Amino acid sequence: MRPTLPVLALLLNALVWGVSWWPFRQLESLGLHPLWATALIYGFSLLCLLAWRPGAWRGLAAHPALWALMLASGLTNVGFNWAVTVGDVVRVVLLFYLMPAWSILLAWWLLGERPTRGSLLRLVMALAGVMLVLKTPDSPWPLPETAADGLALMGGFCFALTNALLRKLQHTPDAARAVAMFAGGTFTATVVALAGVAHGVVPALPPMSVTWWPLALLLSAAFLAGNLALQYGAARLAAHMTALIMLSEVVFASLSAVLLGAAALNGRTVAGGCLIGLAALLAIWPSRPAPRT
């Protein structure tokens, strides 16, 4: 089969995620916080999945480890969606894509895969890139400056944890894993939003209004389509090609943010982004098979 359709499917997924910051910001300007938007988006997807596979939720009882996947996936969405709404989009996306560096450490811990010299080099390269992105002339150390920085780093770590758990739980039913991930986005965002409301950090869920629900419904449909496209494309392409295409999310996010004035590029950010991107590319580049003796 020609790879054109799977590639286009993955590009659709990357486009949805890469430009999602804009509708999230529009919804926030209309009174719907990104945490409530995330809960509604994944709640919609969860209902669609359960309508198609009504018994899929039983997998959560049969495989308790899926609850860890639910939490990791939920925190991924909480971190990324909140960060791109309130922070510099390019900076957030770059910090989020430190994910390949976290993957090295998590694979060692969860999967028993000891890091090679090459993977440790990629880890150092990615961390150096993050230091460049975080370092400012006013700060003596490269530390997260804003809540958006911290949310992006947390989201990227949880994204890496999600991927590691998906590999560890690959023996579980596909539908059960999908339920865990959609439920994670729904319930984790809801719990964090309620905690934020209690502490005065997040506004309460506004009443249903024609000013925001059509956009929220369109965004929900876009995320559902993007998820289905990801499953279609990833099942038909080599893992390294899938990961390479998904890096286009950084391009979509950066270009749209710069064009719409939601990000400011400087030499330090560009240099750090190049290091992070190079580390990610080296992590997914297919290795040559060892020569036969």
PyMOL commands that set and color helices and strands:
alter all, ss='L'
color gray80, all
select helices_A, chain A and resi 4-18+21-29+34-52+58-62+66-86+89-96+99-110+117-134+147-168+174-198+213-234+239-246+248-259+267-284
alter helices_A, ss='H'
color red, helices_A
deselect
rebuild
show_as cartoon
